[in-house]
Amino acid sequence: MATFTELFKIILTSDQESSRKAAREVRKLVYGSSSGNYDEIKSIINNASEEYRKITEDFRQEHFVMAISVMYFLHDREHELDFLFPWLFHLLKHKNGNIRHCAVKMLWHELGPLTVHIRFPGEQSKSTDLSPGQSDVILYDMYTGLEMMAREFYKPAYKKYKYIDSLPTGPYKSIEMVLARMEEYRENKS
């Protein structure tokens, strides 16, 4: 079986079908019995936004982001959970719905550890070493950025939709999905 580095090389350099297959193989490697080298995973995730900027083909962008989203939870940045937020915010604006969906999933992943102190007062997140104050700053910045983006993509036609699920697909819906999860965690105190 190929390594993560080999699979990402295929994603970034091979033809469309090989790139698609390699992106699917990343999931198998992450969840397989021989999940590969953890340092290799950390390196790929830590360099994801820079590597993404170099990609020009739409299909390659999609395959790259889908592969990163499968292994994103394995990053080692528990002391700075927002290290990829600028990139993820950029992905929320993407025209490709699969890319936006991956960004939503990755942001949702970070909301869990960031909101432990809100949902379970007096508890400390076991998956991060951030203080509740540091988490609050990240959450505030995230909320502010998402609200600004939501205003940018809002259209008066959206007023007629009662539920986020019924909104037409697009950046506004993706942004609202993350904001809704933030609100759900904020209100879901034990």
C-alpha positions in Angstrom: 0.0 0.0 0.0 1.2 3.5 -0.8 2.3 6.0 1.8 0.5 9.3 2.5 3.3 11.2 0.7 3.0 8.9 -2.3 -0.8 9.3 -2.4 -0.6 13.1 -2.2 2.0 13.1 -4.9 -0.4 11.2 -7.1 -3.2 13.6 -6.2 -1.1 16.6 -7.1 0.6 15.3 -10.3 -1.4 12.5 -11.9 -4.3 12.4 -14.3 -7.9 13.1 -13.0 -8.9 9.5 -12.5 -5.6 8.5 -10.7 -5.9 11.7 -8.6 -9.5 10.7 -7.6 -8.5 7.2 -6.7 -5.5 8.4 -4.6 -7.8 10.8 -2.7 -10.0 7.8 -1.8 -7.0 5.7 -0.8 -6.1 8.3 1.8 -9.3 7.3 3.8 -8.4 3.6 3.6 -4.9 4.3 4.8 -6.1 6.5 7.7 -8.6 4.0 8.9 -6.7 0.9 7.9 -4.7 -1.3 10.3 -1.4 0.1 9.1 -2.2 3.8 9.1 1.3 4.9 8.2 3.7 7.4 9.7 2.1 9.9 12.0 4.9 12.4 11.4 4.1 12.2 7.7 0.4 13.0 8.4 1.3 16.0 10.6 3.6 17.4 7.9 1.0 17.1 5.2 -1.7 18.8 7.3 0.7 21.6 8.5 1.6 22.4 4.9 -1.9 22.0 3.4 -2.8 25.6 2.9 0.5 26.4 1.2 0.3 23.3 -1.0 -3.3 24.1 -1.9 -2.3 27.6 -3.2 -0.1 25.9 -5.8 -2.9 23.9 -7.2 -4.5 25.3 -10.4 -6.9 22.5 -11.6 -10.3 22.4 -10.0 -10.4 18.6 -9.8 -7.0 18.5 -8.1 -8.2 21.1 -5.5 -11.3 19.0 -4.8 -9.3 15.8 -4.4 -6.6 17.5 -2.2 -9.2 19.0 0.1 -11.2 15.8 0.4 -8.0 13.9 1.3 -6.9 16.5 3.9 -10.4 16.5 5.5 -10.2 12.7 6.1 -7.0 13.0 8.1 -7.4 16.5 9.5 -8.4 15.3 12.9 -4.9 13.8 13.3 -3.1 17.2 13.3 -0.9 18.0 16.2 -1.7 21.6 16.8 -3.8 21.2 20.0 -2.2 24.4 21.3 -3.4 26.5 18.3 -6.5 24.9 16.9 -7.1 27.9 14.6 -3.9 27.4 12.6 -5.8 26.6 9.4 -8.8 28.8 9.9 -7.9 31.4 7.3 -7.6 28.5 4.7 -10.8 26.9 5.9 -12.6 30.2 5.7 -11.3 30.6 2.1 -12.6 27.1 1.3 -16.1 28.0 2.6 -16.3 30.5 -0.2 -15.3 28.0 -2.9 -17.7 27.4 -5.8 -17.3 23.6 -5.4 -19.8 22.2 -2.9 -17.6 19.2 -2.1 -14.8 21.5 -1.0 -17.2 23.7 1.0 -18.5 20.5 2.7 -15.0 19.4 3.7 -14.3 22.8 5.2 -17.5 22.7 7.2 -16.5 19.2 8.5 -13.1 20.4 9.5 -14.4 23.5 11.3 -17.0 21.4 13.1 -14.2 19.1 14.3 -12.5 22.1 15.9 -15.6 23.3 17.6 -15.8 20.3 19.9 -12.5 20.9 21.8 -13.0 24.7 21.7 -16.4 24.6 23.4 -15.8 22.0 26.1 -15.6 24.7 28.8 -18.9 26.1 27.6 -20.8 22.8 27.3 -19.3 21.4 30.5 -18.6 24.2 32.9 -15.6 23.4 35.1 -14.3 20.8 32.7 -11.0 21.1 30.7 -10.8 19.7 27.2 -8.6 16.6 27.2 -7.7 17.1 23.5 -6.3 20.6 23.8 -4.1 22.5 26.2 -5.8 25.9 25.5 -7.3 27.7 28.5 -11.0 28.6 28.4 -9.9 32.2 27.8 -7.8 31.3 24.8 -10.7 29.1 23.4 -13.1 32.1 23.9 -10.8 34.4 21.9 -10.6 31.8 19.0 -14.3 31.3 19.1 -15.0 35.0 19.1 -12.6 35.5 16.1 -14.2 32.6 14.3 -17.7 33.9 14.9 -16.8 37.4 13.8 -15.1 36.1 10.6 -18.1 33.9 9.8 -20.6 36.6 10.4 -18.7 39.0 8.1 -18.6 36.3 5.4 -22.3 35.5 5.9 -23.2 39.2 5.3 -21.0 39.1 2.1 -22.9 36.2 0.7 -26.4 37.0 2.0 -29.2 37.6 -0.6 -32.6 38.9 0.2 -34.1 35.8 -1.4 -32.8 33.8 1.5 -35.3 35.4 3.9 -38.0 33.0 2.7 -36.1 30.0 4.0 -37.0 28.9 7.6 -34.3 26.3 7.9 -30.6 26.2 6.9 -31.1 22.8 5.3 -33.6 24.3 2.9 -31.3 27.1 1.7 -29.9 26.7 -1.8 -26.4 25.2 -1.9 -23.6 27.8 -1.8 -21.2 29.6 0.4 -23.9 31.2 2.5 -25.4 27.9 3.4 -22.0 26.4 4.3 -21.2 29.4 6.5 -24.6 29.2 8.2 -24.1 25.5 8.9 -20.9 26.3 10.9 -22.6 29.2 12.7 -25.5 27.0 13.6 -23.2 24.4 15.1 -21.5 27.1 17.1 -24.8 28.3 18.4 -25.9 24.7 19.2 -22.7 24.1 21.3 -23.1 27.5 23.0 -26.6 26.6 24.1 -26.0 23.0 24.8 -24.7 23.4 28.4 -24.9 20.5 30.7 
